[in-house]
Amino acid sequence: GGAVVVWHADLYRAEARRQLSDTSSYLSLDHDATYEHQALISHTISDFIISGCLLSAASNLIVSQPRTARFYHLPKIHKHNCPGRPIVSACSCPTEIISTYLDSFLSTLIQSLPTYVQ
């Protein structure tokens, strides 16, 4: 890590197309599903609050202004042909706050497992 890499734009886009064409990892959508996901999450959390499964403070788990995740990749310069390492930036995505909340609980549980390696 830490190296500065200059990658020709055509090669960068070709690597992105190569990765995104892998249908075992990625699914092409004909529209942006961000707001559909946001609506589903909002309704689910609201239903859990109404049913008493979650406290009313759980409404803070809903992202107020969601945005679409961003895909990019970083070159693995130590590998032949420098394949890209795919990154999906999910900042402000509908599941961001829920993910952080769950991670705070699950990280403690995972660290207690006998298979956990620090």
C-alpha positions, 0 to 999 in steps of 0.5 A: 500500500501507499504507492501512487499508480497512474493508470491510463483511463482506457485500461482502467475502464476496460478493467472495470468492464471486465470485472462488472461483466462477471455475472457470478458476482454482479447483476446488471439492473436497468434502473437505480434501486437505491430509493426502492431499497430505502423505502423497504428499509424505512417500512421494515424499521417502522413496522418493527417499531410499531410492533415493539420489536425495536425502540422508537430510537431505531428510526435513527437507523434510516439514512435521511438522504440516501445515495447510490453506491459507487464502484471503483477499483484499485490496481494490484500492482504486485500481480500480473497485468495489475488486476483491480481490487473491486471497492464499493463505497456505500457511504450514505447508502440505505444500509450504512447506518444499519451496518454500523449498528450491527457491526458494533454488536457482532464484532464483540461476538465474533472476537469471542469465537474460537476461530477468530484470528486477530 
